[in-house]
């Protein structure tokens, strides 16, 4: 518009002076021949066939997009990265370094893959506006006005929030993965899904501030920032992303959450898209969300009501999670020597939840620990410990806790499961409680729990029987399947109790009989239960299938 006005003024002046303005019209430019494959992935249409970044797995588009963004050096680290600058007050800038124990996620909202905002040379950063909002929520009203100003910006605060950026190799393990399992595992529907996103792995971030006041109390600013970070920064904070940020070299702050348990585990490790192992604390939220769905689906026949309550507690696209998880641990030990990578870990799980939900969530967490555990392969016991003669591959997990030891006998287990069922009924149950037709709806008419006190596993060998292991309800596959193609309907747990003993627990879901069929033969349900009782495991909670009751008599 400015150029057009200037041209008109020049034209008017020229006419007054009797001059003629001639405009040379350029010849048509020669076409630029660009091969479509030469266009970087980041500048292509985000559609199938041009650049589809959403799906994890062997996604060549995502691999190329990432490499073009990172522009890696020979050692695979990004070409452009920031060295550590002077900390504290340096010139007019005050810098604070913060270390995060897990991942940090933020979403720019621009691509069909969730990724952070990119700054100079593609280095991710958190904008100052996000830091200001984070900082404000940790301030008193008086300090919020002093440092951040009023919300109408009529009275600006004395702090300038200049954002935050990662130090060093920010591209380490940035290809993250979201692996929703609830529909497949709990309802018995759907197929495996895996979606890609970008997040920073255990980053060190520099937060930068400046001030219009020469007398700002920077130590107070540090205290408020650290307090703000305990509530989480970025997205997916309820799953542990952006949580636990602390100053390197200084004592960690322990959150004042109403639920906490010390836990340790050995098991099969989760893997990133690259095949690298990673212990992922978001598994705690995923496990509890699944169990809440099971428990409520066992007492309420209204699927919409079950989903609504689950979403209220754990969040959905339209509402944030009410339950937050923070895992503080020592570094994990990974073992890549076997066919499956394994790990050992030990730490404290902190859980924050509204006051009215504390009792229910705490008991669901105990249920998860008692009946199987958390994370990959939680339906099976740790074979290296409980079936050491099996050498084919690594299977299962084994969780222990000094804080969860109230269940020592079959009677204790029955009492706990009865109490939890009552809690579920009080929360959402119909009268009388009726289940949804889901594969793992937790109702005594659809599930049978068997247990016995042992010093070694009596039941683990059943899962490797030639027939049982190729029955979908037990082994998750048919005879001709090279690997499991479905989720097993049986859980197996060796719960540590006093005196170097275990309460061996086998949970059998029998509401859906279809996966219990073996080829063209009769289903294996009653035969499997007969084997359990032959090995000394007794019905502890729930109802044995009718044909099994007749057979056992």
NUTOR-932110 format. One record per residue (C-alpha): x, z, y. Coordinates in nm, 3 decimals. Layout:
// NUTOR-932110
+---------+---------+---------+
:      xx :      zz :      yy :
+---------+---------+---------+
:       X :       Z :       Y :
...
+---------+---------+---------+
END
This chain:
// NUTOR-932110
+---------+---------+---------+
:      xx :      zz :      yy :
+---------+---------+---------+
:   0.000 :   0.000 :   0.000 :
:   0.286 :   0.084 :   0.239 :
:   0.458 :  -0.248 :   0.157 :
:   0.136 :  -0.444 :   0.215 :
:   0.085 :  -0.285 :   0.559 :
:   0.446 :  -0.358 :   0.657 :
:   0.404 :  -0.721 :   0.555 :
:   0.087 :  -0.758 :   0.762 :
:   0.261 :  -0.607 :   1.068 :
:   0.553 :  -0.846 :   1.027 :
:   0.318 :  -1.138 :   0.988 :
:   0.127 :  -1.047 :   1.308 :
:   0.452 :  -1.013 :   1.505 :
:   0.577 :  -1.348 :   1.379 :
:   0.256 :  -1.524 :   1.480 :
:   0.280 :  -1.379 :   1.831 :
:   0.637 :  -1.509 :   1.857 :
:   0.539 :  -1.853 :   1.732 :
:   0.734 :  -1.815 :   1.411 :
:   0.627 :  -1.925 :   1.068 :
:   0.664 :  -1.702 :   0.767 :
:   0.745 :  -1.885 :   0.446 :
:   0.723 :  -1.712 :   0.114 :
:   0.915 :  -1.857 :  -0.173 :
:   0.719 :  -1.831 :  -0.491 :
:   0.959 :  -1.781 :  -0.780 :
:   0.947 :  -2.007 :  -1.079 :
:   0.787 :  -1.867 :  -1.389 :
:   1.037 :  -1.636 :  -1.554 :
:   1.160 :  -1.730 :  -1.895 :
:   0.990 :  -1.529 :  -2.167 :
:   1.184 :  -1.233 :  -2.300 :
:   1.216 :  -1.254 :  -2.674 :
:   1.201 :  -0.901 :  -2.818 :
:   1.166 :  -0.846 :  -3.186 :
:   0.897 :  -0.583 :  -3.251 :
:   1.132 :  -0.389 :  -3.477 :
:   1.379 :  -0.348 :  -3.190 :
:   1.134 :  -0.130 :  -2.995 :
:   1.215 :   0.241 :  -3.038 :
:   0.952 :   0.434 :  -3.232 :
:   0.881 :   0.663 :  -2.937 :
:   0.756 :   0.369 :  -2.729 :
:   0.536 :   0.215 :  -2.993 :
:   0.162 :   0.254 :  -3.029 :
:   0.099 :   0.564 :  -3.239 :
:  -0.109 :   0.386 :  -3.502 :
:  -0.074 :   0.295 :  -3.867 :
:   0.164 :   0.003 :  -3.907 :
:   0.349 :   0.059 :  -3.579 :
:   0.446 :   0.426 :  -3.571 :
:   0.265 :   0.694 :  -3.769 :
:   0.430 :   1.034 :  -3.735 :
:   0.159 :   1.267 :  -3.859 :
:   0.224 :   1.281 :  -4.231 :
:   0.514 :   1.464 :  -4.391 :
:   0.684 :   1.359 :  -4.712 :
:   0.873 :   1.031 :  -4.732 :
:   0.770 :   0.910 :  -4.386 :
:   1.018 :   0.645 :  -4.271 :
:   0.856 :   0.623 :  -3.927 :
:   0.913 :   0.994 :  -3.869 :
:   1.272 :   0.976 :  -3.995 :
:   1.357 :   0.692 :  -3.757 :
:   1.165 :   0.847 :  -3.465 :
:   1.359 :   1.172 :  -3.510 :
:   1.697 :   0.998 :  -3.532 :
:   1.628 :   0.788 :  -3.221 :
:   1.526 :   1.103 :  -3.033 :
:   1.811 :   1.327 :  -3.146 :
:   2.073 :   1.049 :  -3.130 :
:   2.285 :   1.253 :  -3.372 :
:   2.661 :   1.285 :  -3.376 :
:   2.863 :   1.248 :  -3.695 :
:   2.791 :   1.610 :  -3.792 :
:   2.414 :   1.543 :  -3.747 :
:   2.389 :   1.772 :  -3.443 :
:   2.223 :   1.622 :  -3.132 :
:   2.445 :   1.431 :  -2.894 :
:   2.294 :   1.607 :  -2.594 :
:   2.287 :   1.987 :  -2.600 :
:   2.349 :   2.271 :  -2.358 :
:   2.648 :   2.507 :  -2.384 :
:   2.588 :   2.871 :  -2.296 :
:   2.588 :   2.916 :  -1.915 :
:   2.686 :   3.237 :  -1.731 :
:   2.425 :   3.506 :  -1.800 :
:   2.281 :   3.743 :  -1.544 :
:   2.290 :   3.654 :  -1.175 :
:   2.506 :   3.349 :  -1.110 :
:   2.464 :   3.202 :  -0.764 :
:   2.091 :   3.193 :  -0.702 :
:   1.992 :   3.173 :  -1.071 :
:   1.933 :   3.469 :  -1.302 :
:   1.962 :   3.383 :  -1.672 :
:   1.845 :   3.579 :  -1.977 :
:   1.932 :   3.482 :  -2.337 :
:   1.674 :   3.549 :  -2.611 :
:   1.710 :   3.504 :  -2.988 :
:   1.407 :   3.428 :  -3.209 :
:   1.413 :   3.522 :  -3.581 :
:   1.186 :   3.243 :  -3.708 :
:   1.056 :   2.930 :  -3.539 :
:   0.928 :   2.846 :  -3.192 :
:   0.651 :   2.592 :  -3.148 :
:   0.507 :   2.430 :  -2.837 :
:   0.295 :   2.118 :  -2.802 :
:   0.317 :   1.861 :  -2.526 :
:  -0.010 :   1.701 :  -2.644 :
:   0.114 :   1.343 :  -2.601 :
:   0.178 :   1.201 :  -2.950 :
:   0.000 :   1.208 :  -3.283 :
:   0.262 :   1.463 :  -3.387 :
:   0.276 :   1.811 :  -3.236 :
:   0.609 :   1.832 :  -3.049 :
:   0.757 :   2.013 :  -2.748 :
:   0.800 :   1.876 :  -2.399 :
:   1.126 :   1.683 :  -2.370 :
:   1.353 :   1.744 :  -2.073 :
:   1.674 :   1.577 :  -1.962 :
:   1.839 :   1.374 :  -2.240 :
:   1.554 :   1.464 :  -2.474 :
:   1.638 :   1.835 :  -2.493 :
:   1.316 :   2.038 :  -2.551 :
:   1.212 :   2.297 :  -2.294 :
:   0.935 :   2.540 :  -2.206 :
:   0.797 :   2.474 :  -1.856 :
:   0.810 :   2.742 :  -1.588 :
:   0.431 :   2.757 :  -1.571 :
:   0.418 :   2.866 :  -1.936 :
:   0.681 :   3.135 :  -1.877 :
:   0.492 :   3.257 :  -1.570 :
:   0.171 :   3.297 :  -1.770 :
:   0.361 :   3.478 :  -2.045 :
:   0.529 :   3.706 :  -1.790 :
:   0.209 :   3.781 :  -1.597 :
:   0.023 :   3.915 :  -1.900 :
:   0.292 :   4.181 :  -1.953 :
:   0.280 :   4.304 :  -1.590 :
:   0.075 :   4.576 :  -1.430 :
:  -0.162 :   4.448 :  -1.161 :
:   0.079 :   4.564 :  -0.893 :
:   0.382 :   4.393 :  -1.045 :
:   0.185 :   4.081 :  -1.129 :
:   0.103 :   4.042 :  -0.760 :
:   0.463 :   4.120 :  -0.660 :
:   0.639 :   3.888 :  -0.904 :
:   0.379 :   3.617 :  -0.974 :
:   0.151 :   3.621 :  -0.672 :
:  -0.226 :   3.602 :  -0.679 :
:  -0.406 :   3.352 :  -0.899 :
:  -0.522 :   3.147 :  -0.598 :
:  -0.161 :   3.105 :  -0.476 :
:  -0.256 :   3.237 :  -0.134 :
:   0.013 :   3.505 :  -0.166 :
:   0.307 :   3.370 :  -0.369 :
:   0.518 :   3.610 :  -0.573 :
:   0.888 :   3.664 :  -0.523 :
:   0.992 :   3.512 :  -0.859 :
:   1.045 :   3.144 :  -0.931 :
:   0.998 :   3.062 :  -1.300 :
:   1.232 :   2.778 :  -1.389 :
:   1.151 :   2.746 :  -1.757 :
:   1.351 :   2.797 :  -2.075 :
:   1.570 :   2.570 :  -2.287 :
:   1.756 :   2.601 :  -2.620 :
:   2.131 :   2.637 :  -2.654 :
:   2.350 :   2.438 :  -2.889 :
:   2.214 :   2.255 :  -3.190 :
:   1.842 :   2.256 :  -3.111 :
:   1.775 :   1.980 :  -3.370 :
:   1.864 :   2.194 :  -3.673 :
:   1.570 :   2.173 :  -3.916 :
:   1.328 :   2.063 :  -3.641 :
:   1.111 :   1.865 :  -3.883 :
:   0.855 :   2.131 :  -3.969 :
:   0.557 :   2.103 :  -4.202 :
:   0.197 :   2.226 :  -4.218 :
:   0.060 :   2.243 :  -4.572 :
:  -0.310 :   2.344 :  -4.577 :
:  -0.414 :   2.469 :  -4.921 :
:  -0.736 :   2.667 :  -4.882 :
:  -0.984 :   2.395 :  -4.976 :
:  -0.784 :   2.295 :  -5.285 :
:  -0.690 :   2.640 :  -5.411 :
:  -0.995 :   2.847 :  -5.323 :
:  -1.282 :   2.597 :  -5.339 :
:  -1.132 :   2.374 :  -5.608 :
:  -1.183 :   2.061 :  -5.395 :
:  -0.965 :   1.805 :  -5.221 :
:  -0.608 :   1.695 :  -5.280 :
:  -0.267 :   1.816 :  -5.153 :
:  -0.200 :   1.750 :  -4.784 :
:   0.112 :   1.790 :  -4.574 :
:   0.136 :   1.724 :  -4.199 :
:   0.449 :   1.707 :  -3.987 :
:   0.520 :   1.885 :  -3.661 :
:   0.829 :   1.962 :  -3.456 :
:   0.945 :   2.319 :  -3.395 :
:   1.277 :   2.489 :  -3.311 :
:   1.435 :   2.686 :  -3.595 :
:   1.564 :   3.034 :  -3.501 :
:   1.654 :   2.917 :  -3.149 :
:   1.851 :   3.092 :  -2.878 :
:   1.675 :   3.024 :  -2.549 :
:   1.794 :   3.065 :  -2.192 :
:   1.518 :   3.179 :  -1.955 :
:   1.599 :   3.101 :  -1.590 :
:   1.459 :   3.267 :  -1.276 :
:   1.530 :   3.266 :  -0.906 :
:   1.382 :   3.473 :  -0.626 :
:   1.286 :   3.452 :  -0.261 :
:   1.390 :   3.817 :  -0.227 :
:   1.759 :   3.920 :  -0.221 :
:   1.665 :   4.266 :  -0.349 :
:   1.475 :   4.179 :  -0.668 :
:   1.520 :   4.428 :  -0.953 :
:   1.652 :   4.198 :  -1.227 :
:   1.666 :   4.476 :  -1.485 :
:   1.292 :   4.525 :  -1.435 :
:   1.241 :   4.151 :  -1.481 :
:   1.432 :   4.167 :  -1.811 :
:   1.219 :   4.458 :  -1.935 :
:   0.895 :   4.278 :  -1.853 :
:   1.012 :   3.953 :  -2.013 :
:   1.112 :   4.132 :  -2.333 :
:   0.776 :   4.310 :  -2.341 :
:   0.597 :   3.978 :  -2.289 :
:   0.787 :   3.814 :  -2.574 :
:   0.661 :   4.074 :  -2.820 :
:   0.318 :   3.915 :  -2.781 :
:   0.460 :   3.577 :  -2.876 :
:   0.556 :   3.263 :  -2.685 :
:   0.432 :   2.911 :  -2.749 :
:   0.181 :   2.818 :  -3.017 :
:   0.105 :   2.937 :  -3.373 :
:   0.211 :   3.291 :  -3.275 :
:  -0.040 :   3.446 :  -3.516 :
:   0.162 :   3.290 :  -3.801 :
:   0.493 :   3.429 :  -3.671 :
:   0.609 :   3.137 :  -3.456 :
:   0.764 :   3.249 :  -3.126 :
:   0.740 :   3.615 :  -3.229 :
:   1.009 :   3.883 :  -3.232 :
:   1.218 :   3.747 :  -2.947 :
:   1.494 :   3.996 :  -2.861 :
:   1.817 :   4.006 :  -2.663 :
:   2.117 :   3.934 :  -2.889 :
:   2.337 :   4.239 :  -2.943 :
:   2.069 :   4.486 :  -2.834 :
:   1.829 :   4.692 :  -3.053 :
:   1.519 :   4.506 :  -3.165 :
:   1.183 :   4.617 :  -3.038 :
:   0.940 :   4.715 :  -3.315 :
:   0.580 :   4.624 :  -3.227 :
:   0.319 :   4.897 :  -3.225 :
:   0.096 :   4.727 :  -3.483 :
:  -0.158 :   4.929 :  -3.687 :
:  -0.045 :   4.787 :  -4.025 :
:   0.310 :   4.765 :  -4.159 :
:   0.458 :   4.739 :  -4.508 :
:   0.813 :   4.719 :  -4.633 :
:   0.841 :   4.431 :  -4.881 :
:   1.108 :   4.263 :  -5.089 :
:   1.083 :   3.957 :  -5.306 :
:   1.260 :   3.712 :  -5.531 :
:   1.101 :   3.376 :  -5.595 :
:   1.091 :   3.000 :  -5.567 :
:   1.169 :   2.885 :  -5.213 :
:   0.963 :   2.660 :  -4.990 :
:   1.135 :   2.338 :  -4.885 :
:   1.131 :   2.142 :  -4.561 :
:   1.087 :   1.764 :  -4.550 :
:   1.463 :   1.727 :  -4.579 :
:   1.472 :   1.930 :  -4.900 :
:   1.637 :   2.224 :  -4.722 :
:   1.512 :   2.569 :  -4.831 :
:   1.347 :   2.801 :  -4.579 :
:   1.164 :   3.131 :  -4.612 :
:   0.853 :   3.080 :  -4.400 :
:   0.677 :   3.395 :  -4.270 :
:   0.363 :   3.193 :  -4.200 :
:   0.299 :   3.226 :  -4.575 :
:   0.163 :   3.578 :  -4.511 :
:  -0.117 :   3.451 :  -4.290 :
:  -0.192 :   3.161 :  -4.525 :
:  -0.217 :   3.397 :  -4.822 :
:  -0.445 :   3.646 :  -4.648 :
:  -0.667 :   3.373 :  -4.509 :
:  -0.715 :   3.237 :  -4.860 :
:  -0.795 :   3.580 :  -5.003 :
:  -1.047 :   3.662 :  -4.730 :
:  -1.223 :   3.334 :  -4.812 :
:  -1.225 :   3.423 :  -5.184 :
:  -1.357 :   3.773 :  -5.126 :
:  -1.633 :   3.673 :  -4.884 :
:  -1.732 :   3.369 :  -5.092 :
:  -1.784 :   3.610 :  -5.381 :
:  -2.056 :   3.807 :  -5.201 :
:  -2.218 :   3.557 :  -4.963 :
:  -2.384 :   3.227 :  -5.064 :
:  -2.378 :   3.095 :  -4.705 :
:  -2.065 :   2.877 :  -4.670 :
:  -2.108 :   2.846 :  -4.294 :
:  -2.112 :   3.225 :  -4.256 :
:  -1.802 :   3.263 :  -4.477 :
:  -1.612 :   2.999 :  -4.277 :
:  -1.724 :   3.151 :  -3.947 :
:  -1.594 :   3.498 :  -4.035 :
:  -1.269 :   3.360 :  -4.179 :
:  -1.215 :   3.152 :  -3.866 :
:  -1.289 :   3.450 :  -3.643 :
:  -1.017 :   3.650 :  -3.812 :
:  -0.755 :   3.380 :  -3.858 :
:  -0.836 :   3.125 :  -3.592 :
:  -0.956 :   2.767 :  -3.582 :
:  -0.933 :   2.467 :  -3.351 :
:  -1.193 :   2.623 :  -3.121 :
:  -1.078 :   2.988 :  -3.125 :
:  -0.753 :   3.186 :  -3.150 :
:  -0.662 :   3.410 :  -3.442 :
:  -0.757 :   3.778 :  -3.418 :
:  -0.490 :   3.871 :  -3.675 :
:  -0.118 :   3.839 :  -3.594 :
:   0.182 :   3.864 :  -3.826 :
:   0.545 :   3.947 :  -3.753 :
:   0.808 :   3.949 :  -4.029 :
:   1.132 :   4.131 :  -3.943 :
:   1.393 :   4.090 :  -4.214 :
:   1.754 :   4.055 :  -4.307 :
:   1.883 :   3.698 :  -4.360 :
:   1.759 :   3.548 :  -4.686 :
:   1.993 :   3.468 :  -4.977 :
:   1.929 :   3.121 :  -5.122 :
:   2.042 :   3.000 :  -5.463 :
:   2.049 :   2.622 :  -5.502 :
:   2.214 :   2.623 :  -5.845 :
:   1.896 :   2.570 :  -6.047 :
:   1.637 :   2.296 :  -6.063 :
:   1.425 :   2.484 :  -5.809 :
:   1.589 :   2.656 :  -5.513 :
:   1.523 :   3.031 :  -5.516 :
:   1.564 :   3.311 :  -5.262 :
:   1.565 :   3.686 :  -5.217 :
:   1.441 :   3.857 :  -4.904 :
:   1.364 :   4.205 :  -4.776 :
:   1.195 :   4.315 :  -4.456 :
:   0.896 :   4.474 :  -4.287 :
:   0.567 :   4.292 :  -4.236 :
:   0.379 :   4.399 :  -3.921 :
:   0.012 :   4.305 :  -3.887 :
:  -0.194 :   4.334 :  -3.570 :
:  -0.572 :   4.316 :  -3.585 :
:  -0.876 :   4.443 :  -3.390 :
:  -0.959 :   4.806 :  -3.459 :
:  -1.280 :   4.725 :  -3.645 :
:  -1.096 :   4.498 :  -3.890 :
:  -0.796 :   4.720 :  -3.972 :
:  -0.936 :   4.874 :  -4.292 :
:  -1.054 :   4.542 :  -4.434 :
:  -0.735 :   4.348 :  -4.351 :
:  -0.509 :   4.627 :  -4.482 :
:  -0.697 :   4.629 :  -4.813 :
:  -0.685 :   4.249 :  -4.839 :
:  -0.308 :   4.268 :  -4.789 :
:  -0.284 :   4.525 :  -5.068 :
:  -0.499 :   4.297 :  -5.284 :
:  -0.257 :   4.008 :  -5.225 :
:   0.041 :   4.224 :  -5.319 :
:  -0.120 :   4.378 :  -5.627 :
:  -0.272 :   4.063 :  -5.778 :
:   0.007 :   3.811 :  -5.728 :
:   0.216 :   3.814 :  -5.414 :
:   0.282 :   3.572 :  -5.130 :
:   0.422 :   3.224 :  -5.097 :
:   0.516 :   2.950 :  -5.339 :
:   0.444 :   3.003 :  -5.710 :
:   0.266 :   3.335 :  -5.643 :
:   0.028 :   3.283 :  -5.937 :
:   0.311 :   3.334 :  -6.187 :
:   0.557 :   3.612 :  -6.266 :
:   0.928 :   3.572 :  -6.198 :
:   1.046 :   3.407 :  -6.520 :
:   1.413 :   3.497 :  -6.478 :
:   1.314 :   3.862 :  -6.507 :
:   1.012 :   3.854 :  -6.737 :
:   1.085 :   3.552 :  -6.958 :
:   1.466 :   3.513 :  -6.944 :
:   1.481 :   3.288 :  -7.254 :
:   1.297 :   3.019 :  -7.056 :
:   1.570 :   2.807 :  -6.896 :
:   1.394 :   2.481 :  -6.808 :
:   1.330 :   2.560 :  -6.440 :
:   1.266 :   2.849 :  -6.204 :
:   0.902 :   2.970 :  -6.190 :
:   0.713 :   3.246 :  -6.009 :
:   0.794 :   3.532 :  -5.777 :
:   0.822 :   3.912 :  -5.787 :
:   0.721 :   4.133 :  -5.495 :
:   0.793 :   4.505 :  -5.461 :
:   0.707 :   4.764 :  -5.196 :
:   0.772 :   5.138 :  -5.159 :
:   0.465 :   5.150 :  -4.931 :
:   0.213 :   5.020 :  -5.188 :
:   0.225 :   5.244 :  -5.495 :
:  -0.121 :   5.395 :  -5.534 :
:  -0.209 :   5.177 :  -5.836 :
:  -0.043 :   5.310 :  -6.152 :
:  -0.306 :   5.267 :  -6.425 :
:  -0.591 :   5.040 :  -6.535 :
:  -0.834 :   5.297 :  -6.393 :
:  -0.658 :   5.286 :  -6.054 :
:  -0.685 :   4.907 :  -6.050 :
:  -1.055 :   4.918 :  -6.136 :
:  -1.122 :   5.171 :  -5.861 :
:  -0.932 :   4.963 :  -5.604 :
:  -1.109 :   4.636 :  -5.693 :
:  -1.449 :   4.807 :  -5.687 :
:  -1.373 :   4.950 :  -5.343 :
:  -1.258 :   4.614 :  -5.209 :
:  -1.570 :   4.441 :  -5.345 :
:  -1.783 :   4.701 :  -5.164 :
:  -1.588 :   4.641 :  -4.843 :
:  -1.656 :   4.268 :  -4.874 :
:  -2.026 :   4.333 :  -4.933 :
:  -2.044 :   4.560 :  -4.628 :
:  -1.882 :   4.291 :  -4.415 :
:  -2.083 :   3.986 :  -4.516 :
:  -2.258 :   4.035 :  -4.850 :
:  -2.608 :   3.921 :  -4.926 :
:  -2.842 :   4.166 :  -5.098 :
:  -2.788 :   4.145 :  -5.386 :
:  -2.443 :   3.987 :  -5.341 :
:  -2.440 :   3.625 :  -5.458 :
:  -2.134 :   3.397 :  -5.475 :
:  -2.068 :   3.049 :  -5.349 :
:  -2.001 :   2.788 :  -5.616 :
:  -1.629 :   2.789 :  -5.539 :
:  -1.360 :   2.782 :  -5.804 :
:  -1.211 :   3.119 :  -5.702 :
:  -1.508 :   3.298 :  -5.544 :
:  -1.435 :   3.667 :  -5.612 :
:  -1.749 :   3.785 :  -5.791 :
:  -1.761 :   3.993 :  -6.114 :
:  -1.982 :   3.729 :  -6.278 :
:  -1.716 :   3.459 :  -6.220 :
:  -1.389 :   3.644 :  -6.273 :
:  -1.238 :   3.869 :  -6.539 :
:  -0.931 :   4.088 :  -6.476 :
:  -0.731 :   4.206 :  -6.779 :
:  -0.448 :   4.461 :  -6.764 :
:  -0.225 :   4.696 :  -6.960 :
:   0.075 :   4.923 :  -6.892 :
:   0.389 :   4.764 :  -7.043 :
:   0.768 :   4.768 :  -7.024 :
:   0.794 :   4.390 :  -7.068 :
:   0.548 :   4.104 :  -7.037 :
:   0.319 :   4.044 :  -7.332 :
:   0.128 :   3.751 :  -7.180 :
:   0.395 :   3.530 :  -7.020 :
:   0.458 :   3.341 :  -7.344 :
:   0.094 :   3.226 :  -7.350 :
:   0.151 :   3.012 :  -7.043 :
:   0.407 :   2.810 :  -7.241 :
:   0.192 :   2.753 :  -7.548 :
:   0.173 :   2.376 :  -7.614 :
:  -0.207 :   2.372 :  -7.583 :
:  -0.255 :   2.632 :  -7.309 :
:   0.010 :   2.485 :  -7.079 :
:  -0.162 :   2.145 :  -7.094 :
:  -0.510 :   2.287 :  -7.032 :
:  -0.578 :   2.232 :  -6.658 :
:  -0.731 :   2.579 :  -6.605 :
:  -0.416 :   2.747 :  -6.740 :
:  -0.118 :   2.515 :  -6.686 :
:  -0.267 :   2.299 :  -6.412 :
:  -0.210 :   1.976 :  -6.605 :
:  -0.326 :   1.760 :  -6.894 :
:  -0.107 :   1.663 :  -7.194 :
:   0.012 :   1.334 :  -7.040 :
:   0.086 :   1.476 :  -6.693 :
:   0.457 :   1.505 :  -6.613 :
:   0.389 :   1.781 :  -6.360 :
:   0.090 :   1.996 :  -6.254 :
:  -0.190 :   1.794 :  -6.099 :
:  -0.432 :   2.080 :  -6.025 :
:  -0.428 :   2.450 :  -5.938 :
:  -0.438 :   2.695 :  -6.227 :
:  -0.746 :   2.917 :  -6.267 :
:  -0.531 :   3.205 :  -6.396 :
:  -0.312 :   3.453 :  -6.204 :
:  -0.039 :   3.657 :  -6.372 :
:   0.127 :   3.962 :  -6.216 :
:   0.376 :   4.228 :  -6.329 :
:   0.299 :   4.510 :  -6.083 :
:   0.584 :   4.766 :  -6.068 :
:   0.469 :   5.122 :  -6.141 :
:   0.652 :   5.450 :  -6.211 :
:   0.903 :   5.499 :  -6.490 :
:   1.042 :   5.143 :  -6.498 :
:   0.706 :   5.024 :  -6.626 :
:   0.464 :   4.756 :  -6.509 :
:   0.091 :   4.711 :  -6.494 :
:   0.056 :   4.362 :  -6.638 :
:  -0.244 :   4.191 :  -6.477 :
:  -0.400 :   3.859 :  -6.579 :
:  -0.687 :   3.731 :  -6.364 :
:  -0.912 :   3.464 :  -6.518 :
:  -1.161 :   3.258 :  -6.313 :
:  -1.436 :   3.119 :  -6.536 :
:  -1.716 :   3.019 :  -6.296 :
:  -1.623 :   2.653 :  -6.344 :
:  -1.572 :   2.570 :  -6.714 :
:  -1.470 :   2.207 :  -6.660 :
:  -1.091 :   2.263 :  -6.624 :
:  -1.088 :   2.479 :  -6.938 :
:  -1.139 :   2.179 :  -7.169 :
:  -0.841 :   2.056 :  -7.369 :
:  -0.869 :   1.680 :  -7.429 :
:  -1.177 :   1.622 :  -7.648 :
:  -1.170 :   1.968 :  -7.804 :
:  -1.378 :   2.271 :  -7.709 :
:  -1.268 :   2.454 :  -7.398 :
:  -0.985 :   2.703 :  -7.433 :
:  -1.139 :   2.986 :  -7.229 :
:  -1.248 :   3.215 :  -7.511 :
:  -0.933 :   3.139 :  -7.713 :
:  -0.712 :   3.233 :  -7.419 :
:  -0.899 :   3.559 :  -7.361 :
:  -0.879 :   3.640 :  -7.732 :
:  -0.500 :   3.599 :  -7.712 :
:  -0.489 :   3.835 :  -7.412 :
:  -0.683 :   4.106 :  -7.595 :
:  -0.472 :   4.055 :  -7.909 :
:  -0.168 :   4.140 :  -7.695 :
:  -0.323 :   4.464 :  -7.572 :
:  -0.464 :   4.360 :  -7.233 :
:  -0.810 :   4.505 :  -7.173 :
:  -1.092 :   4.400 :  -6.945 :
:  -1.043 :   4.605 :  -6.627 :
:  -1.279 :   4.448 :  -6.374 :
:  -1.537 :   4.170 :  -6.373 :
:  -1.721 :   4.016 :  -6.666 :
:  -1.584 :   3.844 :  -6.974 :
:  -1.750 :   3.508 :  -7.047 :
:  -2.037 :   3.539 :  -7.298 :
:  -1.865 :   3.349 :  -7.578 :
:  -1.554 :   3.566 :  -7.534 :
:  -1.760 :   3.885 :  -7.559 :
:  -1.913 :   3.762 :  -7.886 :
:  -1.573 :   3.663 :  -8.025 :
:  -1.409 :   3.996 :  -7.936 :
:  -1.690 :   4.195 :  -8.097 :
+---------+---------+---------+
END
